[in-house]
């Protein structure tokens, strides 16, 4: 939403908005000259021509209700993003259950530094482009494509990157087959001269590509992939270096500046996509070596009593496991603290068994209240149930419902050499602000 606000403002529109609470996105929008009101009120829409809303907003929201009563046009976020994408010669959509923001950020940095001048829309913050968007030429548009409620079906891409397909958003999707079908239908939207780049090591992605009827290209570590990672090595801190092979030829060598094999796979996807778009692959590999991460993706935010403080956007068990794998590599001699803010009641319920062990690499797991986002409390799931289940699996878990309780627990126990990481896509990063000073 914040990225779209900036894009519309760059087109000359007068833009304002509202949110339910203060947060970093609100502060950044105000700094850029966009007025944001805290609290949703029907009076906020007076005098506007169009209201853009996200799927997180219920239809009985007072502002949407006022729009219907007053005849003010409304459009859902992904529909507007789709309309924007249709105005570019080449629109690249990066989709997948995990890693969309990272791949989009990596690809954008490559395209910017190889002077291809992309317009970029990222579902997060990437400092090298100044936030979540970059206004470039009308020839090339790169955007994240979210599968939630099939919102990516509103886009008009002629190139698609499918990073992976996994269980998530089970408040909307029936099961993993339903999720796969959504990706299948999205890929089918490609024009006849379009292409799809997919993870050849993911059987669900491979199935989508095989059934698509479109020009398909693969990336991965297995021999059958078009773009293949080879001679990969990981240093003691988790940083991976690897050769990129296309067909039978080595086209570049990458030394990662962000740790974790999952980030290296994301990098391979970005390098392959850049090559398909016409960038020099060896130069793309060099640029990847300067990529230091998007906002809230294993981001160092400060220190506390000699302990490092990180935040990570990971909000389902797979992503939390990945973040903690990297954190454990970095924190080899101290205590690793994980602070989990479960995101939505439905996600915790549907992936409950996976949540129970996703922080097993941490020495201490603190669990806050569930971040409801778009949902109401159903009354049958609670953070205490998660903590009790984790304890049953041998996890040292503690219920700290509020950020204040979590901060007190950390301040009492944290020591030099420890690492604290907050996990979630709600407002858990505000706990980092409470705890420590910004890194030098």
Secondary structure as UniProt FT lines:
FT   HELIX           2..10
FT   TURN            11..12
FT   STRAND          16..19
FT   HELIX           24..31
FT   TURN            32..33
FT   STRAND          35..38
FT   HELIX           42..45
FT   TURN            46..47
FT   STRAND          50..53
FT   TURN            55..56
FT   TURN            59..60
FT   HELIX           62..70
FT   STRAND          73..76
FT   HELIX           77..85
FT   TURN            86..87
FT   STRAND          90..95
FT   HELIX           100..113
FT   TURN            114..115
FT   STRAND          119..126
FT   HELIX           127..129
FT   STRAND          131..134
FT   STRAND          140..144
FT   HELIX           148..154
FT   STRAND          159..162
FT   TURN            170..172
FT   HELIX           176..187
FT   TURN            188..189
FT   TURN            192..193
FT   STRAND          195..199
FT   TURN            200..201
FT   HELIX           203..212
FT   STRAND          215..220
FT   TURN            223..224
FT   STRAND          227..234
FT   TURN            236..237
FT   STRAND          240..246
FT   TURN            247..248
FT   STRAND          249..255
FT   HELIX           261..276
FT   TURN            277..278
FT   HELIX           281..288
FT   TURN            289..290
FT   TURN            295..296
FT   STRAND          299..304
FT   TURN            305..306
FT   STRAND          307..312
FT   HELIX           317..330
FT   STRAND          336..340
FT   HELIX           345..350
FT   HELIX           352..355
FT   TURN            356..361
FT   STRAND          364..367
FT   TURN            373..374
FT   HELIX           383..392
FT   TURN            393..394
FT   STRAND          397..399
FT   HELIX           403..413
FT   TURN            416..417
FT   STRAND          419..423
FT   HELIX           429..435
//
